[in-house]
Amino acid sequence: MGFFLVLVMEQITLAYKEQSGPSPLEETRALLGTVNGGPQHWHDGPGIPQASGAPASPSALRACVLVFSLALHSVFEGLAVGLQRDRARAMELCLALLLHKGILAVSLSLRLLQSHLRAQVVAGCGILFSCMTPLGIGLGAALAESAGPLHQLAQSVLEGMAAGTFLYITFLEILPQELASSEQRILEVILLLAGFALLTGLLFIQI
């Protein structure tokens, strides 16, 4: 909650500054026009000078790293579900995981399409991502069947690794890129808080 409190305050402040005054890029335009003694011509979208190279796009290598990170994260998520002995608790995790994976799959698909990868590569990444969670659930169930004195320790370690990968991918990979744009800043924060509230509410549903 403290993270979201700081995030909301930061985004509201940035949105207020963007609406109340000219952006630094607009000030730079005016300054360049004054220094060079004539008007400057800008093309290809707001705030972007015309350049001879191709427009910047997300790195394909970065997209592939994101896919493998999410695949590893999915395995740990599946392990956390498969290791559950309480059926009600396992159903709660599956419900939250279903919603989480659906949204994540759509976001990942859009990210891959923006990376200008070939269709075969995008399809392969999607298949890899979709198979990892069932694989983790199967491995977790197999480990739960052969439970020993170290079962609780293994479950805690795997759940901690799943939570750690989720926090890393969410707060260091996805959120910085999504909140870097100045368009619809407040709406993005509202949707972020709504998603957090929805997933938190699912934890209190008794199945």
N, C-alpha and C positions, 0 to 999 in steps of 0.2 A: 504493500500500500504506500509506503514511503517513496518507492521508486516512481509510482504513478503520480503521486502528489507533486514531486519535483518536475516530472515530465509535463504535466498539465500546466503548471505555472510557467515553464519555459516556452511551451508552444503558444500560450495565450499572449505572453510578452512579445514573442516574435511576430505573431499575427497582428498585434496592435501597432508595432513599429512599421510593418510593411504597409499597413493601410493609412497610417498617419503622415508618412513622409516619403520622399523619393528614395528609391533603392540606391545602393552604392553604385550599381552599374549605370543607372541613369545619370548620377552625378559625374561618373567617369566620362560618359558620352559628352555631357555639356562641357567638361573641362577640356577634353580633346578637341572639341569643336572650337573652343576659344583659343587654344594654343596654336592650332594649325591655321587659324585665320579663315576658316570656312566651314560649311556644314559637312557633317560626316554621314555617309550612307551605310545603312545597316539593312541586312537582308536575312532571309531564312528564319523567320520567327522572332518573337520578342526577346530582346536582350542578347541576341547572338550575332556577332559580326560574321560577314560572309567569309568563308574559309575555302581554301582550295582542296582540302582533304575531305574524306567521307565523314558523315556525322558520327559522333561518338556513340558507341553501343556497349552494353555490358560485356565484359570479357567472357569468351567461351570457356577459358580455363577456370575462371572464377565460378561460372555456372556448374561446371563439372565437379569442382570441389564442393560446392553446395549440395549437389546431388548425393555424393558419397557421404557427406556429413549427415544429411537427412536419412540416408539408408542405414548408417550406423546407429543413428538415434532411433530409427524405427525398430531395429533389432532389440535394442535395450528396452524400448517400450513394450514390445511383445514379450520379452523375458519377464518384465515386471508383472504382466497379466498372467502369463503361464505359471508363474511361481505362486500365485494366490491359491490358498486352500479354501478360503471362504467363498462360496458360490455367489452370495449377494455382493460381496466386495468386488469379485471378478466381473460381475455384470455391470456394476457402476463404472469400473474402469473401462470396460468395453464401450459403454455408451459415450463416455467422455472422449475416448480414443476415436470412435467413429466420427464424431463431429469434428474433432481436431484434424484427423487425417483427411477428411473431405475438403476442408478449407485449405489445408496445406497442399493438397494435390493440385487444386486450382491455381494457387499462387505459384507453385513450382512450374506448372505448365506455362503460365504466362511469362515467367522469368526465362525459361528455356527458349520460348518463341522470340523473346526480345534479344536473345544472344545470337540469333541468326544461325543456329545450328541446322544441320540437315535433318530432314523428317525422320530418317532411320535412326539417327542418334537420339532425337527427342523421344521417339517411341521406345527405344531401348532403355533410356533413363526412366521413363514412366513405368515400364515393366519391372525394372530393378527396384524402384521405389515401392511399388505395390506388393512385391513378394517378400519384402524384408520383415514386415510386422507379423504375417502368418508364420514365417520361419522362426522368429523370436518366440512366438507363443508356443510353437511345437517344442522348441528347445527348453523353454521354461517348464512346460508340462512334463517333459522327460526328466528334467532335474528334480521336479517335485515328487515324482514317483520313487526316485531313489534318495529320498530325504534322509539325512543323517544329522549328526550333531552340529554340522556347519551349515545347515539349510538356512537358518534364520540370518546368519552372517552373510551368506551368499545373496539372499534376497535383498537385504538392506544395501549391500554394495551395488548390486545391479540397479535397484531403484534409484540410488543416489547418482549413478552414472547416467541413467536415463534423464533424471531431472537436470543434471549438469549440462548435458548436450542440448536439452531443450532450451535452457536459459541462454547458453552461448549462441545458438542459432537465432533465437528470437531477438535478443537484445544487442548482439554484435553484428549480425548479418542482415536480418530482415528490417528491423525497425529503423536503423540509421538511414537506409536507402529510401524507405517509404516516407520518412519524415523530413528528408532533405529538400523536397520540393515545397515551394511556398504556396502552391495552389491547394485550396480546400484544407488548410491546416487544422482548423477547429473541427471540421467534420471527421477528419481522420482520427483525431483524439477521441471524439465521441464514440466512434465505431470501435476503437481500441478498448475503451472502458466498457462498452456494451458487451463485447466478446469476453472480456475478463469476468464481468458479472455473470454472464450466461454459464461459463464453465465452472465458476465458483458455485452457482446455484445447483448445477448437476451433482456436485459432491454431496449435497444434502438431500438428494432424492433417495427415498427408501424403496428399494426394489424387493 
